[in-house]
Amino acid sequence: MNEEKSYSKRVEEEFKNYGKRVKELKASGKRVIGYLSPIVPVEIITASGAIPIRLKGDVYEAVTTANGYMETIVCPFVRNVFDSALKGKYGFLDGLVMPHLCDSMDRTADIWNYNLGLNYFHFLNVPHVTDEPSLDFFKEILSIFISSLERFLEREIREEDLRMAIEVHNRNRGAMRKLYELRKSEPPLINGVEMMKVLVATMGLPVGESISMVEGLIEEVSERKLISDGHKPRIMIIGDQIDYTSLSETIEDGGGIHVMDDISIGSKAYWADVEVDKDPLYAIAERYLRKLKLPTFVESSDTYSETVEKRFGYLKDFIEEFRVDGVILVTFRYCDPYGFEVPLIKGYIEDLGIPVLYMEDEYSASTIPRAKTRIEAFLEMLME
């Protein structure tokens, strides 16, 4: 059997049957802990011996059951995932970690805990300021998180366990960054739809299996011989929990190419490592509080321009390195943290001379036709 087809098939299977592998491992006796956000330190869950899995919804599944528990003004992603959980999609979970991230998560945490009836539930009180006192506070919060896992799993989490987990997750992030590198060429060796499937598939795998799949895929993709059929607009997507392929498909069916992202299941999750030469708990706290570029974290400087550059300067690097021609900025309806940042992000990128298309989505397939019309018009403008 052709080796490339083997790895590609694995990605496709894990994408279509999300959570299947973790469900199999649960049946063999493994413990499984779910989480919803990139600010949950997966290194600690891995160090505990449990398997972390990032929960996702289904844009093609209408939210029905959750309507009896949550107001419709709650983030559509949160409602969709909760709806999936109520319908049994994540019945294999032993526990769930809910972070202090936004109102939609904070104010519904008790609803998740009460109605899912999991054996373990932990609310992670993540600070939103990145100064030194906040870092010290977060380190203590992580210590409490570790203690709660130790009690639940009846297993001590040692410093060496944390160090090993840090190393393996750093390796996983490094492998993913290498795969991103293959999108810099023209044409990219891996297109946007393929990359989105990889990002989703790896969220539902134990970290060791994720590494194996991504590293194998890198070898195969690197051997592809692609012939350019002329320049196509190179698009970057910015947003939060975009874990579906319809945006990438619309871009690439419309004559563009999706070459980069700044989304929470993509580059936001993989671009920063945990430093290995520091106290492991401090290094984990530092990575998640100071290195993740999320709108809920406050980074201030002496001047407004310095603050903006500190917050969004990495986007300029992405735009230059991946030779981005246009940006599609997507927020979910009722998402205040990302919504508040839209004017700043849009203005910053447009000041770089890059056109921006802003769209508000509802984490639902019902919005795909509307998005398709706007994206196609945006691509036509870039190709004029």
Secondary structure, 3 states (H helix, E strand, C coil): CCHHHHHHHHHHHHHHCCCHHHHHHHHCCCCEEEECCCCCCHHHHHHCCCEEEECCCCCCCCCCHHHHCCCCCCCHHHHHHHHHHHCCCCCCCCEEEEECCCHHHHCCHHHHHHHHCCCEEEEECCCCECCHHHHHHHHHHHHHHHHHHHHHHCCCCCHHHHHHHHHHHHHHHHHHHHHHHCCCCCCCCCCHHHHHHHHHHHHCCCHHHHHHHHHHHHHHHHCCCCCCCCCCCEEEEECCCCCCCHHHHHHHHCCCEEEEEECCCCHHHHCCCCCCCCCHHHHHHHHHHHHCCCCCCECCCCCHHHHHHHHHHHHHHHHHHCCCCEEEEEEECCCHHHHHHHHHHHHHHHHCCCCEEEEEECCCHHHHHHHHHHHHHHHHHHHC
